[in-house]
Amino acid sequence: MRDAQKPDHVSLNTLLGRLREGRYVIPDFQREFEWKPWDIRELMRSIFLDYYVGSLLLWKGKPESFEALSCEPIYGHAGKSEPSYIVLDGQQRLTAMYYAFVAPDVNAPSRKNRYLYFIHVDRFMDGEYEEAFIYDWTRSGVNLLEDLESQFAGHLFPLSVVGQEGWALANWVQKYEQHWQESASASRDAGDELAASDAEKHAERASAFGKHLQSLCERYQISYVELDQELELEKVCDIFTQINSRGVKLDVFDLINALLKPKGLQLKHMWRKAAPRFEFVEKASMNVYVLQVMSILRQAYCSPKYLYYLLPGQERTLRGADGSLHNEVLVPDAADFKSRWQDAVDVLDEAVKLLRHPQEFGAIAASYLPYISILPAFASLLATVRALPSSRQLDAQRKLRHWYWASVFTVRYSGSVESTTSRDYLDVKLWFEDDDVEPGLIAEFAARFRSLDLRGEVKRGTSVYNGIFNLLVLGKACDWATGAAPQHDDLDDHHIVPKSWGQKQKLGKAIDTILNRTPLTAGTNRKVIRDRLPNAYLPELIEANGESLVRATLESHCISPAAFDILMRDPFGPGDYEAFLVERQRTLMEAIEDLLVKERLGLPPQLRELDVQIEQVELALRRLVDQVLSGSPEELPPHVALKIQGRLQAAAKKNAAFDEAKYSSLAGILEFADLRELQDVITSKALWSRFCSAIELNATKESLAGRFDQLAELRNGIRHSRTVSDVARKDGEAALAWFGQVLEKAQGVGS
């Protein structure tokens, strides 16, 4: 391997010449050019201050190498390309130099405009290097590029002059110096010695600046290491991945991109084709998320080390149940990889559309998505739901929703999420199969949600803040001016009590809490609310639309009648604002419990009301059992007690904050009893007569069982997202009415 690596250096002039000629090309496995405009500016400052900007790693190319690596010109390069070197390390720096010094007519990466770079010559010569280097993306910058007189008068040197061929640089400096010499002469002729002296100083600085530029272009050296063109392709890819496993790392997508290239896969091109489907979210992370979904669906894990097992033909060592080791290939060939990639792209696209839908999850803008990092888990579980038999999909979708909202309001995906993603995928997938293996997260959500401090969640973008906003969108929060549901693309979270008032009252961040914000159209905010207190704009709405309609409209925003009355107070002071926050916190907590914890969000209004009535009957039956058994758990039928005890133990194991004292009482134990177990308690041979006496029940066990059957069919249809027929609904309504009348007869037990 002698002479396989040859260190050398090249002058800035020579380097720019090679860049113009298209001598440097980028292999497909490299990441895109992604430096921000200020990164380019900082590199320019380093070069002009004669700082070392790092070494390049180049592979001396030949036609078959350029073809094998699908090499492309430097970003922005136009015209004929004469490739000589494949850039393995240094693409960002080389492209930044080309973009600033040659100034191609292309937009900067992830920007809508072209950026032009200038040096304030006077500031540079004064040693004010921080302020000397600037960039411009406006039409003024383009106009300035074509206006030499304005450049000279403003002491603005376009860096694009450095990249021009021939005598462009020398001519610019000469004309700049001449401009100020002529200005000095004109000022002196006009008798203005002060202006003449300043102009002469600028002319001298122009000359000095020109010498600095000449020295820079001829003597500034960029070092590089050149790899021999006869090196094998796989060896070069290996060198590339080794280099990028140290120092400033490429992300896992870029490394896998490099490793896939020898296998005939162009991952970067595959992502370019998929990327337009993810305009809604931040695309920077989505390419890795596609790989993570592929990995989760194939092996349930998604950390970087597992992503490498997606390489076609890559073996993974597994340990069997008997302790023996065996090897398994997860992705046999390139065709299988492409198929899995496309499946992952499709389900991620579907997941994003579902989350942003105003009637599904309510994240109507990317800024209101509680987590981007939840996407791999959500998409993978969605794919699992889609693969289930159609008869089971509704129930699985219900569970998927419950897991999602529990994750949002427990801030589950705010930290390192790869292990959480894998664990949640396995747990929820198992829950799809078995109702009795509910993930501990669900119980944690039910136990913890009331401890949420919505007032403290003042920062926009936090998961709880966005979750509340999504919930209001899903609740079809109506427009205050028209009473109609506004278009989701015309919504933003505006203040109810104006921010300007809060600033005058010195409320600080308290005025920005989600408790004081709600989805409103920009027109309503500007034309109705403006900077006025609610006691000023609400009476106008009442006069125009009637009080009942205005109250109903605000209730769709979780502003209760009590909160409405507080907002109408006149005068309205900090104490009233505090009372409003307390009341809205209570209302939002009830909404979270009703819609998310009790899973009524996806129900039609009629079924949602029936579900509330069923819950009231179940609670009344629990109170009845507790009263008749005098709070003694020992009186429960043994088979019922055994079933409930199993659930209690499972809940205690999943939830570290489980209140053992509460759930040792009969009332606490009965929280884990289902409807059929309550039926078994009431109709047990030893207890039947006591219950008949307590509620003056004039019915047989058989007729009571029929009522329980009717209620259970309606309850299970609602709770498990099954189709509820008209007959089942009417029978269930009849059972509800019957239980309501019967339970009223038990003293102290009302429905």
LOMI-825969 format. One record per residue (C-alpha): x, y, z; residue in three letters. Coordinates in steps of 0.02 Angstrom, whole numbers, plus 50000, padded with zeros to 5 digits. Example, Ala and Ser with C-alpha at 12.3 -4.5 7.8 and 13.67 -1.06 7.14 Angstrom:
BEGIN
506154977550390Ala
506844994750357Ser
//
This chain:
BEGIN
500005000050000Met
501465011649968Arg
500955028849902Asp
499115024549934Ala
498985040750035Gln
499915055949972Lys
499845072250074Pro
499945088549977Asp
499305106449975His
498555118449850Val
498425137449842Ser
496755146149854Leu
496915152149674Asn
497235134649609Thr
495855127249716Leu
494575139849650Leu
495125136149472Gly
494825117649501Arg
493135121449579Leu
492615131849428Arg
493155117949311Glu
492155105049408Gly
493685095049457Arg
492945090449628Tyr
491415079149631Val
490375072149773Ile
489995053449792Pro
488215048049815Asp
488525041949992Phe
489005059350054Gln
487705069750143Arg
486965084850055Glu
487765102050067Phe
486885108950220Glu
487915123050292Trp
486935138250346Lys
487345155550276Pro
488255160450436Trp
489325144650428Asp
489935149950257Ile
490295167450322Arg
491345160450465Glu
492385150050344Leu
492705165650240Met
493285174950394Arg
494465160750440Ser
495235160650266Ile
495485179450261Phe
496285179050433Leu
497465165350375Asp
496785152150492Tyr
496945133550461Tyr
495285126750397Val
495675108250403Gly
496285095550279Ser
495335087750134Leu
495265069350092Leu
495185066349905Leu
495185050649799Trp
496035052449631Lys
494635046949517Gly
494425037549356Lys
492865035349247Pro
492305018849325Glu
492505026149501Ser
491455041449458Phe
490115030149386Glu
490145017349528Ala
489895030949660Leu
488625040849557Ser
489655056549581Cys
488875073649564Glu
489605091049543Pro
489835102949689Ile
488185110949743Tyr
487775125249626Gly
489055120749493His
488425124249318Ala
489145120649148Gly
490405107649095Lys
491195097049231Ser
492925089149216Glu
493015077649367Pro
494705073149438Ser
494445070549625Tyr
493095062249728Ile
492845071749892Val
492805059850041Leu
493045072950177Asp
492865091750156Gly
491295093150048Gln
490505106550159Gln
492075117450158Arg
492395115649971Leu
490575119149928Thr
490545134150045Ala
492085141249957Met
491285138549787Tyr
489645146349843Tyr
490455161849917Ala
491895164649795Phe
491045159649632Val
489275165149683Ala
488225153449574Pro
486455159249542Asp
485635146149656Val
484745147149822Asn
485715143549980Ala
485295126350057Pro
483585126350142Ser
483345144550092Arg
482215152849965Lys
483535165149907Asn
485275166349839Arg
486545172949965Tyr
487965184649917Leu
489495187850023Tyr
490405204350048Phe
491825211650151Ile
491705228950228His
493455234250175Val
493565248850296Asp
493055237950445Arg
494235224150392Phe
495695236350380Met
495225243150552Asp
495365225550624Gly
493485224450657Glu
493415206750591Tyr
491795201750675Glu
490825215350583Glu
491825215050421Ala
491055199450341Phe
489235200450289Ile
487985191750176Tyr
486455198050085Asp
484955188150018Trp
483915202749956Thr
483705211049787Arg
484835224849853Ser
486265212449861Gly
486005207249680Val
485905225349626Asn
487485229249724Leu
488395215249633Leu
488125224549471Glu
488495242149536Asp
490355245549553Leu
490135263549607Glu
489035258449754Ser
490285245049801Gln
491705257549804Phe
490715270949895Ala
490135258650027Gly
491825249750040His
490965233250000Leu
492035220149915Phe
491055205749835Pro
491925189349873Leu
491315183249703Ser
492695193949626Val
493985181949700Val
493215167449605Gly
493225175949435Gln
494525171549306Glu
495845182849229Gly
496185200149295Trp
494495203049380Ala
495235204449555Leu
496655216049506Ala
495475226849404Asn
494245228549549Trp
495615233949669Val
496335246049543Gln
494635254049510Lys
494245254649697Tyr
495875263749731Glu
495595275149582Gln
493835279349644His
494505286249806Trp
495985294849725Gln
494775304149612Glu
493675307749761Ser
495165315049853Ala
495595325949704Ser
493805332049685Ala
493675336149871Ser
495295345649866Arg
494725355549714Asp
493145359649812Ala
494185365749958Gly
493635351650075Asp
495295345950148Glu
494485334850279Leu
493535324950147Ala
495095324450038Ala
496115317450182Ser
494815303950216Asp
494755299350032Ala
496655297950023Glu
496615286450174Lys
495345275450086His
496415275149930Ala
497935269550032Glu
496885256250117Arg
496255250449947Ala
498045247449894Ser
498445238250056Ala
496855227950041Phe
497325223349863Gly
499035217049919Lys
498195206750056His
497035199049926Leu
498465195049808Gln
499465186949947Ser
497945177250006Leu
497545170149835Cys
499335165249795Glu
500015159849964Arg
498545153550068Tyr
498705134650065Gln
497365121350088Ile
498075104350135Ser
497385088050071Tyr
497725069550069Val
497545060849902Glu
497105042349896Leu
497775032149752Asp
496525029749611Gln
496855011049608Glu
496125008149782Leu
494644996249785Glu
492915004049801Leu
492484994449961Glu
494125000150039Lys
493725018350000Val
491965016750075Cys
492735008850230Asp
493995023150247Ile
492555035450231Phe
491535027150370Thr
493075025850483Gln
493455044350463Ile
491675048850504Asn
491585037950659Ser
492725050350747Arg
492655069050776Gly
491135077750701Val
490085062850653Lys
488955060250506Leu
487275054050562Asp
486805035850543Val
485895039150379Phe
487495045350296Asp
488515030850360Leu
487245017950304Ile
487155027150139Asn
489035024250119Ala
488915005950169Leu
487475002750048Leu
488375009849898Lys
489454994449863Pro
487834984249870Lys
487084993949726Gly
485895004749828Leu
485855023749815Gln
485005028249979Leu
485215046949954Lys
484275046149789His
482915035649870Met
482715048850005Trp
482675063049879Arg
481205054549796Lys
480295052349963Ala
480715069250042Ala
479335079649959Pro
478045068950051Arg
478685075850217Phe
478625094550184Glu
477475096350336Phe
478815091250461Val
480665094450483Glu
481455083850347Lys
483175083550428Ala
482705069050540Ser
481425060350431Met
482705050650328Asn
483325042150487Val
481525039350544Tyr
481195029450384Val
482645017850429Leu
482015016550608Gln
480275011350551Val
481064998350436Met
482064991750584Ser
480614991750708Ile
479474982250590Leu
480834969450553Arg
481664967250723Gln
480714978450849Ala
482264989050886Tyr
482905005250810Cys
484525010950894Ser
485975013950772Pro
486794997050802Lys
485184988450749Tyr
485004999150593Leu
486604991450523Tyr
485734974450520Tyr
484644981650381Leu
486124980650261Leu
485734967250131Pro
486554950850178Gly
487094957150350Gln
487034943350481Glu
486374945950656Arg
486834933850795Thr
485364928250901Leu
485264917351056Arg
483924904051056Gly
482834898751203Ala
484044884651239Asp
485524896651246Gly
486254891651079Ser
486814904850954Leu
486284906050773His
486444918750634Asn
485004926850543Glu
484964938250390Val
483564951150410Leu
483654958750236Val
484234946250105Pro
484544957649956Asp
484394975149882Ala
482644971849814Ala
482014967249987Asp
482834982950060Phe
481964993849929Lys
480284985849966Ser
480464988450154Arg
481055006350126Trp
479515010250022Gln
478355002350150Asp
479145012950287Ala
478995028850183Val
477165025250148Asp
476685021950329Val
477665037150392Leu
476755047850265Asp
475095040750324Glu
475595043650506Ala
476005062050474Val
474365064750381Lys
473415056650524Leu
474255067150659Leu
473965083450566Arg
472145079950524His
470985091950620Pro
469755077950657Gln
471015064350701Glu
472435071150810Phe
472345089950781Gly
474195094350750Ala
473665106350612Ile
475405113850593Ala
477135106650620Ala
477395118650766Ser
475905110550854Tyr
476525092650837Leu
476905087551018Pro
478375076850966Tyr
479245073350802Ile
480225059750892Ser
478645049450920Ile
478415046750733Leu
479415030450715Pro
478435022050856Ala
476765029150798Phe
477045024350616Ala
477645006850660Ser
476125003850771Leu
475005010850634Leu
475764998350511Ala
475414984550638Thr
473594990050652Val
473404990050463Arg
474054972150457Ala
472724965750579Leu
471094957850519Pro
469804971350483Ser
468714965350627Ser
470094969650752Arg
470714986050680Gln
469474997650766Leu
469944991450939Asp
471804992450897Ala
471585010250833Gln
470755014750999Arg
472235007851093Lys
473455016850978Leu
472575033251015Arg
472605030151202His
474465026151198Trp
474815041751094Tyr
473905053951209Trp
474625045551364Ala
476365048251289Ser
476005066551252Val
475365070951426Phe
476685061051520Thr
478065069551418Val
478675052251368Arg
479615056751210Tyr
480565072051270Ser
482255063751302Gly
483205049151229Ser
481845039651139Val
482595024851046Glu
482395012651192Ser
480685020051234Thr
480145017951053Thr
480614999551051Ser
479834996051221Arg
478205004851175Asp
478094995851009Tyr
478254978851092Leu
477064983251236Asp
475694990951130Val
475824977450997Lys
475534964551134Leu
474074974851199Trp
473294974051025Phe
473254955251050Glu
472704954451232Asp
471644966951330Asp
472364960851494Asp
474164966351456Val
473824984951453Glu
475484994551458Pro
475925002751623Gly
475945019651534Leu
474045019451522Ile
473805017851710Ala
475185030551739Glu
474275043051627Phe
472635040351719Ala
473505042751887Ala
474615057551842Arg
473635068651723Phe
472785078651861Arg
474495083751929Ser
474875092951766Leu
475255111251797Asp
474515118851640Leu
474905136051706Arg
476745131351711Gly
476715124751533Glu
476955142251463Val
478225138551330Lys
477555135751156Arg
478135119551081Gly
478125108751238Thr
477165092551220Ser
475835096951349Val
475565114351275Tyr
475365107051101Asn
474305092651166Gly
473055104951241Ile
473025114951079Phe
472735098950979Asn
471325094151097Leu
470465110951070Leu
470605108750881Val
469865091350895Leu
468455098451001Gly
467985108950849Lys
468285125350939Ala
467155137350845Cys
467635154350780Asp
467095167950900Trp
466525179850765Ala
465525167950654Thr
465145153250770Gly
465745141350632Ala
467205129250641Ala
468645138850559Pro
469785131650426Gln
471225122650511His
472525131650406Asp
471885148350471Asp
472115144550657Leu
473395150450782Asp
473445150950971Asp
472945168551020His
472745176451191His
471015177151272Ile
471535190751393Val
472705201551287Pro
474565200851313Lys
474715219751318Ser
473585220051473Trp
474645206651555Gly
476225216551523Gln
475455232151602Lys
474965221651752Gln
476745214451759Lys
476115196651749Leu
477675190851658Gly
477545173651575Lys
475885170351663Ala
474985179651524Ile
475655167251395Asp
475055151251478Thr
474035139051373Ile
472625142651497Leu
472495159951420Asn
472655154451239Arg
471505145951117Thr
471375142350930Pro
470705157650842Leu
470815164550667Thr
471955179150634Ala
470425189250581Gly
469545186350748Thr
471115191050842Asn
471375207150743Arg
469575212850718Lys
468675206450874Val
469915204751017Ile
471275216850967Arg
472075223351129Asp
470435223651226Arg
469885214351381Leu
468515201151365Pro
467295212551459Asn
467445224251310Ala
467345212351161Tyr
466175198851231Leu
464685210951253Pro
464885215851069Glu
464815197651017Leu
463285194951128Ile
462405209851050Glu
462755203350875Ala
462425184750903Asn
461475182351065Gly
462155176851234Glu
461705158451219Ser
462665156551055Leu
464185165951121Val
464215155451280Arg
464075139351178Ala
465465145151063Thr
466645148551208Leu
466185131751288Glu
466895123451131Ser
468545131451186His
468395123751361Cys
467855140451433Ile
466505135451556Ser
464995146151604Pro
465905150451766Ala
467465155751670Ala
466365165751551Phe
465615175251697Asp
467355178951765Ile
467905186051597Leu
466375197551597Met
466835205551763Arg
467025224451757Asp
468225230051819Pro
469375215451776Phe
470985214351877Gly
472405202251916Pro
471325193252044Gly
469995190051913Asp
471325183951792Tyr
471925171751925Glu
470145165451952Ala
469945162951764Phe
471555152651755Leu
470985141551899Val
469285138451819Glu
469995134851646Arg
471285122951721Gln
469825113451801Arg
468855112951637Thr
470345107151535Leu
470735093551663Met
468945087351646Glu
469115087451457Ala
470725077351465Ile
469905064751580Glu
468295063551481Asp
469015063351305Leu
470725055151329Leu
470805045151491Val
469035038551468Lys
469295037951280Glu
467725047151225Arg
468625058151100Leu
468235047250949Gly
466425043850995Leu
464945052350910Pro
464065064451030Pro
462595052451058Gln
463705037751104Leu
464815049151208Arg
463285053951312Glu
462765035651329Leu
464525031051386Asp
464395044251524Val
462735036751580Gln
463475019151581Ile
464915025351688Glu
463685033151810Gln
462765016451826Val
464405007151854Glu
464925019451989Leu
463225017852072Ala
463344998852068Leu
465064999752151Arg
464365011152286Arg
462914999052309Leu
464064984052332Val
465174993752452Asp
463644999052554Gln
462814981852560Val
464444973152607Leu
464814986552737Ser
466514990152658Gly
467144972452695Ser
468224964852555Pro
468094947852640Glu
466274946452588Glu
466664946652402Leu
466354929752319Pro
468044920752311Pro
468104919052121His
467744937652100Val
469024942652232Ala
470334931752147Leu
470084939951977Lys
470154957452049Ile
471684953452153Gln
472614948151995Gly
472254965051916Arg
472774974352073Leu
474444965252077Gln
474744968951893Ala
474334987351919Ala
475484988552070Ala
476904980651970Lys
476694993051826Lys
476465008851931Asn
477775013352061Ala
476585026352134Ala
475195013552163Phe
474225018052322Asp
474135001352414Glu
473155008652560Ala
471785015252446Lys
471604998852354Tyr
471524988252510Ser
469794995452548Ser
468264987952465Leu
467875004252375Ala
469635004552303Gly
469584986052257Ile
467944988352164Leu
468765001052048Glu
469574985951967Phe
467944976051952Ala
467104975351782Asp
465244975651749Leu
465064956751745Arg
465984954751910Glu
464794967151991Leu
463384956451922Gln
464184940751997Asp
464294949152168Val
462474954752168Ile
461784938152105Thr
462894926852211Ser
461904914352314Lys
462534921152481Ala
462194939552442Leu
460674939852327Trp
459374942252465Ser
460354956452545Arg
460424966152382Phe
458574963152348Cys
458184970152519Ser
459334985252501Ala
458584991252338Ile
456844983252352Glu
457244973552194Leu
455714965052124Asn
456554954551991Ala
457254937251962Thr
459104933651936Lys
458684929351756Glu
457824945951720Ser
459244955451804Leu
460504945751699Ala
459544951351544Gly
459734969551594Arg
461594967051626Phe
461734958751454Asp
460924973751370Gln
462034985951464Leu
463614975751433Ala
463304974451246Glu
463124993351231Leu
464604996451346Arg
465764984451255Asn
465254991051085Gly
465705008751139Ile
467275004751240Arg
468014993051109His
467605003350954Ser
466384990650885Arg
464884994750779Thr
463374998250889Val
461764993150801Ser
460135002550825Asp
459414987550919Val
460914986551037Ala
460835005251068Arg
458965005051107Lys
459124989651219Asp
460574998051308Gly
459575014051333Glu
458145003851407Ala
459364995251526Ala
460075012151578Leu
458335018651618Ala
457915002751717Trp
459535003351818Phe
459265021751851Gly
457565018551928Gln
458125003552028Val
459685011552100Leu
458725026752159Glu
457815015452282Lys
459435011852377Ala
459645024952511Gln
461245034852483Gly
461535026652314Val
460995037552171Gly
461365036251988Ser
//
